[in-house]
Amino acid sequence: MANPSRKKRKKKASVVGAVLKLLFLLLLLSMLAAYIANQVALSSKKAELDTLQEQIDQQKTQNEEMQRILSGDSDDVTEWVARDSYNYAAANERIFVDVTGN
């Protein structure tokens, strides 16, 4: 005849084993969720970095243009200010304005 205390120990061991397996599964699932969240955040930050890099390139281009203009003589600077700030045009010059918004 089987010993009743032995049955209780086996039951107890199987319950403890099932709980440990469940905890391990929950740990793995939480690690997977954290990994996915990190990957989403990383791709978002990469897109933001690309946008900022484009802005830096545009600003560098503007700075180079300003340096080129300012390094010229005073007539070039005056002409640039008149064209850029006051929308003046030279004689016999046509200016086309893009009204499409692009």
Secondary structure, DSSP 4 states (H G I P E B T S, - for coil): ---HHHHHHHHHHHHHHHHHHHHHHHHHHHHHHHHHHHHHHHHHHHHHHHHHHHHHHHHHHHHHHHHHHHHS-HHHHHHHHHHHHH----TT-------S--
